[in-house]
Amino acid sequence: MSIAQLQMVADWENQKEQKLLRTFQTAQQYVQQNKQKLAGLEQYRLDYLRQAQSKAKLGMAATTYGQHQQFIGKLDKACEQQSKIISNAVLVADQRRMQWLGQQKKRKAVEMLLAKQQHSLYLREEKQEQQMLDELALQRFVRQPPRY
């Protein structure tokens, strides 16, 4: 494979890595957004629970108290669902991270191979140049008149 072809492969692998990095970052953002939603739900549940307790101390009808308890149950269920969403999102983010890291290894391997080929080319060119200089020096030496 030529250096130009290998450079194209390296560029392509780099583009794939960048795409997977963006996918991983998006998955991380999704996890964070859902954690914030859960925190908001939990805070709302806690505030609602305090309000219900305050109202209960002042006295409220049994039906109203039951309605408050029912709503708190719905909030609990919403928190559970949000926790499940977060768990799944974390799994997806971990998968995306592993894909990105795997692609990063591929890119590095291709870049290392490219560097080796470039170094080999450099050494060949240096050797050719040295051979040319040796040949020129030999020709000068042969053309010089003998010194007695």
N, C-alpha and C positions, 0 to 999 in steps of 0.2 A: 504494500500500500504506500502510495507516495505521501510526501509531507503535506501537500495541498489537500489530498483526500482525507488524511488523518486530521487536518485542521478543520475540515468541514464536519467530520464526525464529532470532534471536540466541541465545536460551536453548537451542533445539534444537541449533544448531551448536556451542554450548559443551559440551553433553552429549556430542555425538559426539566432540568433541576430547578430552574427559576419558576417554572409553572407549578411544579410540585411544592415548592416553598410557599408560593402564593396560596395554593390549596390548603396547605397545613396552617398558614396564618389565618385563613378564613375560618377553618374549623376551630382554631383557638378562640377567635373572636366570638364565634357562636357559643362556645362553652361559657365564656365570660358574660355574654349577654344573658344567657339563661340563668347563670348564678345570680346576676343582678335581679332578674325577675323573681327568683326564689326568695332572695333577701327582701324584696319589696312585698311579696305575698306574706312572708313570715311576719314582717313588721306590721302590715295591715291586720293580720290575724291577731297579733298581740294587742294592738290598739283597740280593735273591735271587742276583744275579750275583756279588756279593762273597762271599756264603756258599758258592756253588758253587766259586769259585776257591780259597777257603780249604780246602774239603774236598778239592779236587783236589790241592793242595800236600801234604796229609797222605796222599794216596793213596786212590783209589777205583776200583771196578771200571768197566770200559768201558761196561757196560750202564747203570750208575748215572749215569755222566758223560753218556751219550747221552740219558737221561731228563731230566737237568737242561737240556741244550741244547734238547731238544724243548720243555720248559716255557718256557724263555726265548723261543723262537720264537713260542709262543702269546702270551706277554706282548707281544712286539713287534707281533704282529698286532692285539692288543687296543688297543695304543697308536695304531696306524694307523687303526683303526676309530673310535676316540674323536676323533682329529684330524679325520676326515671329518665326524663329527657336529658338531664345533665349527665347521668351515667352513660347513656348511649352516645352523647356528644363527645364525652371524654374518650370512649373507645374509638370513635371515628377519628378524633384528633390524634390519638396514639398511632392508629393505622397510617394516617397521612404523614406523620412524623417519620415512621419507619420507611415509608416509600421514598420520602425526600432524602433520608440518610442513605438509603440504598442507591439512589440515583447519584448522590454526591460521591459515593465510592466509585461508581462507574465513570463519572466525569474525571475524577482524579486519576484513575487508571489510564484512561485515554490520554490525558494530559502528560502523564509520566512517560507513556510510550512515545508521544510526540516529542517530548524533550529529549529522549534517548535518540530518536531518529535525527533530530536536529543536531545533536552533539556528534553523532556518527558522521553526518554530512560535513560538519565543521572540521572534524579530524581528517576526513578524506581530502577536503580542500586544502587543509594545511599541509598534508603529506605531498599532494601534487605540487603545491607551491614550493615546498622544500626541494622536491626532486628537480623542479625547473631551475631553481637557484643553484643547485649542485651542478646541473648540466651546464649552466652558463659559466659558472666558476671553472669547470673542467675545460670548456671551450676556450676561455681566456688563457688558462694555463697552457693549453696546447698551442695556441697561437703566439704566445710570447716567444721572442727569440731567446735562445739559450744564453745563459750568463756563465762566462768562464773566468 
